Amino acid sequence: MLTGAQIRMARGYLNWSVARLEEASGVSATTIKRMEKSEGIPKTMSDKLVDIRRVFEGAGLEFTPENGHAAGVRPRLKPEASSE
């Protein structure tokens, strides 16, 4: 799942407004703003988080788990070309 901070980071990374994310994901701007204010995973219907994650992943981002550090977001790493 995504955290509120990851949603904010992903929007910032892509330089997207809340309106742009609303248009791309179908999740209302009010809901997005509420999610972004959440500490940890937003208390919302998980399908809305899935929709937002799908849009960001389609834009080339991937989300990193907490793993003892803060969860994050980064550009998706492209697989290296095979040398076979």
C-alpha positions in Angstrom: 0.0 0.0 0.0 1.0 3.6 -0.4 1.5 6.1 2.4 0.4 9.7 2.3 4.1 10.8 2.1 4.7 8.5 -0.9 1.7 10.0 -2.7 3.1 13.5 -2.0 6.6 12.5 -3.1 5.4 10.9 -6.3 3.3 13.9 -7.3 6.4 16.1 -6.5 8.7 13.9 -8.5 6.4 14.1 -11.6 5.6 17.8 -10.9 1.9 16.9 -10.9 -0.9 19.0 -9.4 -3.6 17.3 -7.3 -5.9 18.1 -10.3 -3.6 16.2 -12.7 -3.6 13.1 -10.4 -7.4 13.4 -10.0 -7.7 13.4 -13.8 -5.4 10.5 -14.3 -6.6 8.3 -11.5 -10.3 9.1 -11.2 -9.9 9.7 -7.5 -11.3 13.0 -6.3 -9.0 15.9 -5.4 -10.6 16.0 -1.9 -9.8 12.4 -1.3 -6.2 12.8 -2.6 -5.6 15.8 -0.3 -7.0 13.8 2.6 -4.8 10.8 1.8 -1.7 13.0 1.6 -2.3 14.4 5.1 -2.4 10.9 6.5 0.4 9.5 8.6 1.2 6.1 7.2 -1.3 4.3 5.0 -4.4 6.4 4.5 -7.6 5.1 5.9 -9.6 4.9 2.7 -10.9 2.3 0.3 -7.9 0.3 -0.9 -9.1 0.4 -4.5 -8.5 4.2 -4.6 -4.9 3.6 -3.4 -4.5 0.9 -6.1 -5.8 3.3 -8.7 -3.3 6.0 -7.6 -0.4 3.5 -7.5 -1.3 2.2 -10.9 -1.2 5.7 -12.4 2.2 6.5 -10.8 3.7 3.2 -11.9 2.4 3.8 -15.4 4.2 7.2 -15.3 7.5 5.3 -14.6 7.8 5.4 -10.8 8.2 2.5 -8.3 7.6 2.5 -4.6 10.1 1.3 -2.1 9.0 -0.4 1.2 9.9 0.8 4.6 12.6 -1.8 5.3 13.8 -0.1 8.5 13.9 3.3 6.7 11.2 5.6 5.5 9.2 4.3 2.5 10.0 6.1 -0.7 9.5 6.5 -4.4 12.0 6.4 -7.3 12.1 6.1 -11.1 11.6 2.5 -12.2 15.0 0.9 -12.9 15.2 -0.4 -16.4 16.4 -4.0 -16.7 19.9 -4.3 -18.1 20.2 -5.6 -21.6 21.2 -9.2 -21.8 24.8 -9.8 -23.0 24.0 -13.3 -24.5 
